[in-house]
Amino acid sequence: MIYSIFVHAGLENIARQEIIKRFGDTKEFKIVTRKPQRIIFQYMGNPKDVLSLRTAESLFLVIKHFTNMTRSRRSLTSIRNSLNRQNFSQALTACRQVGLSVRKRVSFRVISRMSGYRNFQKRDMQQIVERSLIDKGWTLSQSGTGIDVWAEVHGEDGYISVRLSKPDMSQRFYKQIQVPHTLKPTVAHSMVMLSKPHPDDIFLDPMCGAGTILLERAFSGRYRYLIGGDLSEEALRATQKNFGRQHQPRQFIHWDSEVLPIQPNSVDKIVCNLPINGIGTTNTEIYNHYQRFIKQFEDVIKPGGKMVLLSMQPSPLNRVLKNQNQLKTRQQVGINLNGKRGRIFVVHC
């Protein structure tokens, strides 16, 4: 079967690496293509396996992929004729395997998306798909429940897909408490992957917020010790609540990250979402704060350690890192979060 996952803009390569790591050693797997915010791949195993991908915002089973889509309304005819011939039994089996409720008379709704100029509208495409499925005996849902069928046309590519994931796939069951400006778990996991987790890691998030990065590290494999801290006592309480009694050993400390009470050369990895508020409004003020943060990070990290830092104000951070002789920025990953452009820096010490 062919699957499609959606990811944050900029994280496509990281998602691709996760998919290959999970399924690449089996003959049942093959990457089909990578497009902006989308990875399409073949996997012949249980579709429930694919739901465990931690970089994915949502998961779809691709029913039909159309190439050479044109602006003409003839494209709608191609979609209709193909759907009329399509057997959906395999797709419905996959829905049941991932726990979606599928009745004998299938209830559904169609969501249409389209980019670029066409001689037809999204609504036209939606109606074509709805009519084809109704002709197969399916029932159009009036309440928004049932199976979500997505009809998309982007450039020369068209897709008819069934969403296998629930809308909250990109969230996590552990997020019982949120705090302002909390990082999405999919982004946190991508940052953890960039740190190259190792079982001997002493892992630090000096501005841990609700603990999302620390929890994603905990779920990524063995480690020696987790350390988190924050200036906000509310954030630390959220971290404690989200962790519960799981994932030992760990320690959470109330501190100012510009003065870290940690022994020098004691941490293997620092992964951190640097603040976007409260550190100044001018580039000079932001630069000075970043300079103090980086000085503390550099003091506590071991030689040969690694930092993965997300900044939504990347220019001042880039200047700070370039001025540190002992730090080498090995990789930068541009990312788009809520319409704002940021950057993830992978720094070797």
Sequence and secondary structure as in RCSB ss.txt:
>XXXX:A:sequence
MIYSIFVHAGLENIARQEIIKRFGDTKEFKIVTRKPQRIIFQYMGNPKDVLSLRTAESLFLVIKHFTNMTRSRRS
LTSIRNSLNRQNFSQALTACRQVGLSVRKRVSFRVISRMSGYRNFQKRDMQQIVERSLIDKGWTLSQSGTGIDVW
AEVHGEDGYISVRLSKPDMSQRFYKQIQVPHTLKPTVAHSMVMLSKPHPDDIFLDPMCGAGTILLERAFSGRYRY
LIGGDLSEEALRATQKNFGRQHQPRQFIHWDSEVLPIQPNSVDKIVCNLPINGIGTTNTEIYNHYQRFIKQFEDV
IKPGGKMVLLSMQPSPLNRVLKNQNQLKTRQQVGINLNGKRGRIFVVHC
>XXXX:A:secstr
 EEEEE  TT HHHHHHHHHHHHTTSTTEEEEEEETTEEEEEE S HHHHTT SS SEEEEEEEEE S  SSTHH
HHHHHHHHHH   HHHHHHHHHTT    SS EEEEEEEEES  SS HHHHHHHHHHHHHHTT EE SSS SEEEE
EEEETTEEEEEEE S TTTTS TT  S  TT   HHHHHHHHHHT   TT EEEETT TTSHHHHHHHTTS  SE
EEEEES HHHHHHHHHHHTT S SEEEEE  TTS  S TT EEEEEEE  SSSS SSHHHHHHHHHHHHHHHHHH
EEEEEEEEEEESSHHHHHHHHHT TT EEEEEEEEEETTEEEEEEEEE 
